[in-house]
């Protein structure tokens, strides 16, 4: 993005969030080294506090280390829609799965079926 504003600055650098990034990466590392372990991380805070930027900082390292990065964001316009964040995250997951080749998709499906078990109907209804 090009701007004529001399004060305009675009950076991916987060300031004062090293501790939070470390906490999130530690959560990823704790599950990535143990087979069958899954974890959900919820990041909360005031509007405009940089939660989305914080979460996006983890996308590249998680993917580079063989993880799947799925996120959802609360939309104030959908306050009355229960579980809208989870719906957004699953939509994100479906987009990611759609880009996989047939073999990867088959492996992912097997893992999901194993983890979810008899509750799989909840995901497809």
C-alpha positions in Angstrom: 0.0 0.0 0.0 1.4 3.3 -1.0 0.5 6.4 0.9 1.3 10.1 0.5 0.9 10.6 4.2 4.3 11.1 5.8 3.1 9.6 9.0 1.7 6.5 7.4 3.5 3.4 8.5 2.7 -0.2 7.7 4.6 -2.9 9.6 4.0 -6.4 10.7 6.0 -5.8 13.9 4.2 -6.2 17.1 5.3 -4.1 20.0 5.0 -5.2 23.6 3.6 -8.6 22.7 6.6 -10.9 22.9 5.2 -12.6 26.0 1.9 -13.2 24.4 3.5 -14.6 21.2 5.7 -16.9 23.3 2.6 -18.1 25.2 0.8 -19.0 22.0 3.9 -20.7 20.5 4.3 -22.7 23.7 0.7 -23.9 23.4 1.4 -25.0 19.8 4.7 -26.7 20.7 3.0 -28.5 23.6 0.5 -30.2 21.2 2.8 -30.6 18.2 5.1 -32.9 20.1 2.4 -35.2 21.4 0.4 -37.4 19.1 -3.4 -37.2 19.6 -3.3 -34.0 21.7 -5.4 -31.1 20.5 -5.8 -27.6 21.9 -8.0 -24.6 21.4 -6.6 -21.2 22.3 -8.9 -18.3 22.9 -7.5 -14.8 22.7 -9.7 -12.1 24.3 -9.3 -8.4 24.9 -10.6 -4.9 24.1 -11.5 -3.9 20.6 -8.4 -2.5 18.8 -5.9 -4.1 21.2 -4.2 -6.0 18.4 -5.6 -9.5 19.0 -5.9 -10.3 15.3 -2.4 -9.1 14.5 -1.1 -11.2 17.4 -2.9 -14.3 16.2 -1.7 -13.8 12.6 1.9 -13.7 13.8 1.6 -17.4 14.6 0.3 -18.5 11.2 3.7 -18.8 9.4 5.5 -20.6 12.2 2.6 -23.0 12.8 2.3 -24.0 9.1 6.1 -24.2 8.7 6.2 -26.7 11.6 3.5 -28.9 10.0 0.6 -27.5 12.0 -2.8 -26.4 10.8 -3.7 -22.8 11.5 -7.4 -22.1 11.8 -8.9 -19.0 13.3 -12.2 -17.3 13.8 -13.0 -13.7 14.7 -15.9 -12.5 16.7 -18.0 -10.1 14.6 -20.1 -7.7 16.7 -22.7 -7.6 13.9 -23.3 -11.4 14.6 -23.7 -11.1 18.4 -27.0 -12.8 18.3 -25.7 -15.8 16.2 -24.6 -18.4 18.7 -21.1 -19.8 18.1 -20.4 -17.5 15.2 -16.6 -17.6 16.0 -16.6 -21.4 15.8 -18.6 -21.3 12.6 -16.0 -18.9 11.1 -13.1 -21.1 12.3 -14.7 -24.2 10.7 -15.3 -22.2 7.5 -11.6 -21.4 7.5 -10.7 -25.1 8.1 -12.9 -26.1 5.1 -11.2 -23.6 2.9 -7.8 -25.0 3.9 -9.0 -28.6 3.3 -10.3 -27.7 -0.1 -6.8 -26.8 -1.2 -5.3 -30.2 -0.2 -4.6 -33.0 -2.7 -6.6 -36.2 -2.6 -4.1 -38.1 -0.5 -3.7 -35.4 2.1 -7.4 -35.0 2.3 -7.9 -38.7 2.9 -5.4 -38.6 5.7 -7.0 -35.6 7.3 -10.4 -37.1 7.0 -9.2 -40.2 8.8 -7.7 -38.2 11.6 -10.9 -36.1 12.0 -13.0 -39.2 12.1 -10.8 -40.8 14.7 -10.8 -37.7 16.9 -14.4 -36.8 16.6 -15.7 -40.4 16.6 -19.5 -40.8 16.9 -20.0 -37.1 17.2 -19.1 -36.5 13.5 -22.8 -36.0 12.6 -22.6 -32.7 14.5 -20.0 -31.4 12.0 -22.0 -32.4 8.9 -25.5 -31.4 10.0 
